[in-house]
Amino acid sequence: MPNTTTERELGLDYIRAIALILMTSIHFARSIPGSSGSYLSFIGESAPTFFFFAFGMTMDKFLSKAFYDRLKILVLFAYMAIAHNVFMYSSTFFVTEFFFFLLFWQIILTAIEKEIKATRDLYLYTLLVLLVLMLIIPNEVVSNISSSLVLGPFPLLPWGIFVISGLLYSRRDRNGFIHKNGYLVPICLIMISLAFSYLSKRIEWSNFEIVKGPLSTPYFLLFCGVNLFILKLVNDFSNLFSNIPVISKVVNFISRNLLLATVLHYLPVNLGKNLLKIFTSSTILSNYTFFYLSGSFLCNVLLLLLIKIALKIWDVIDNRSVINLLREYGNSSSILIIALCSMSKLYFHCKLFIFLAMVYYALQLRSWKKALRKDALRI
């Protein structure tokens, strides 16, 4: 059953902040010549593991909300997911891109909790079975099965195992094995992952390699362990991590505005990519680490400024007549917005309006969730 506690977990804030910083960094770094295969790239490419694990943790709270509140969030999230797919693709919007993946898993877990009344053990056994299957079924078969369900960079399975593991963590027994052996469990997961990687070279079985695509069991074990280790470390030393100058405030700000930040990150990333064109490939290659780190840092700093600007603008226009009119007509206005923005991209190759539509839905979701928190406090 969902955990109804309202206590905020500092470790979750750090996981969410790490996810965003890594995502912004790798999306910028992919435009750097020679970035593929580097250690920095490997770390950056792990961003979805943090996002999806954190998402699974927050799903516990989502599932405890009243049905109408969940439905409202799902509808607004669906419009944003559709807008994002239109922004990313030209021929179809039914693709498990980032937001669509999260939308599907919200729907799947809502249905499971409603119809089956799933227990923590059921999720755990499901996770273990999936991990074993991913070890023994050839990667090519797993990839073909995943892509045949719904097209997209994040197949519902196996990437959904990070969501399930995050949900399991949020429902852990506070007096159980994982809680009592907080550092032992993640270290063991990481060591098992490395052991599989070593074995893969001995027996030449690709399923034992630590690879992101198609997602392997060792890759999951490695970054599940990293997530658990960070959560344990931050939560154990919460007094320290909540008072680090600047960093603690940045982490809290990112975590509270993660959805909006994820939408807005395309702006600094594209700006960074264009600025890279000033330099020659040879200059970039000879100073790869400098360009990767400095460019990523600047993109993330600019993103924080853009979030602040977007929130300031929203504070001014929120509850104005136009915004209230859009809210009043809800689904009708949303369908019209997406249709018009899609046409502007299709016929005029202009992505600005569909991008603004994404920002609008992210801000609407933020306002709605803020209102729900206020109502909960009144109760």
Secondary structure, 3 states (H helix, E strand, C coil): CCCCCCCCCHHHHHHHHHHHHHHHHHHHHCCCCCCCCCHHHHHHCCHHHHHHHHHHHHHHHHHCCCHHHHHHHHHHHHHHHHHHHHHHCCCCCCCCCHHHHHHHHHHHHHHHHHHCCCCHHHHHHHHHHHHHHHHHCCHHHHHHHHHHHCCCCCCHHHHHHHHHHHHHHHCCCCCCHHHHCCCHHHHHHHHHHHHHHHHHHHHCCHHHCCCCCCCCHHHHHHHHHHHHHHHHHHHHCHHHHCCCCCHHHHHHHHHHCHHHHHHHCHHHHHHHHHHHCCCCHHHHHHCHHHHHHHHHHHHHHHHHHHHHHHHHHHHHHCCCHHHHHHHHCHHHHHHHHHHHHHHHHHHHCCCHHHHHHHHHHHHHHHHHHHHHHHHHHHC
